[in-house]
Amino acid sequence: MRNILYLIFSLFFLRGFFQIFEGSSWTLSFGSIVFGILGVFFLFKKYEMKYVSFSLIPLLLIFMISH
């Protein structure tokens, strides 16, 4: 489960950089980068899953808004 979450957070982190270079919304791309870093940090430090979900929910909202 942790490996899947690492993959999700790292893909959103990379997606944020791709959106900046593509010329999309800066707010959504920086939000994606920040919450991607937070998610990886929470997983790496082995925080409780409520903190991991704190960073996952905004990422999913950013994804829904950008599409």
Buried (B, 14 or more C-beta within 10 A) or exposed (E): EEEEBBEBBBEBBEBBEEBBEEEBBEEBBBBBBBBBBBBBBBBEEEEEEEBBEBBBEBBEEBEEEBE
